[in-house]
């Protein structure tokens, strides 16, 4: 079994925190842009969802392979 040192674990946690923080910022920005509008195009929603998915996919590339 391979040993994982503490430095690698810390880097993974930092990357996860950064990806989650980026996804949250994308969501907040997207919600801010559309909050006062009555209609939102499907392409705008799709773009936002793809941006969030991309940010979160960095957490685990195996999960994003599908």
N, C-alpha and C positions, 0 to 999 in steps of 0.2 A: 504494500500500500504506500502511496506517495505521501510524504509529509508536506503540509502547507505551513509556511512560516507566518508569523504574526503580521509581518509587513504586507504580505499578499492579501490577507484577510482585511486589513485596514484599507488597502487600496480598493478592494471590491466594495466595501461599505461606503467609501467616499464616492465611487462611481455610481452606486445605487442611489445615494442621497442626491447627487447632482442630477441624475436622470429623473427622479421623482420631482425634484424642485423645478426642473425645466418643464415637465409635463404640467405641473400645477400652474406655472406661469402662463403656459400656452392656453390652458383652460380659462384662467382668469382674464387674460387679454381677449380671448374669443367671446367670453360672456359679456365683457365690457363693451365690445364692439356691437353686439346684437341685442343687448338688454333693452334698448329703447325703441327697437324696431318691431313692427308687427309681423313682418314677413322676412324670412331668411331663406336664401336659396339653398337647395340641396348641395350644390357644389361648395358653398361656403362651409357647410356643416361637414361635408366629406373631407375637405382640406384640413379643417381643425382636427377631426378624428385621426386622419393620417399623420399629422404632426405629433399628436399625443402618442399614437402607436409607435412612431419612430423613436421618440424619446424614451418610452418604456421598454422598447425592444432591446435597448442597450443593457438592460438588467440581465437578460438571459437570451443570448442569440439562438439557442436551441428551441426556445418557445416560439420565437418569431419566424421560424423556418416554414411554418405551414402557410 
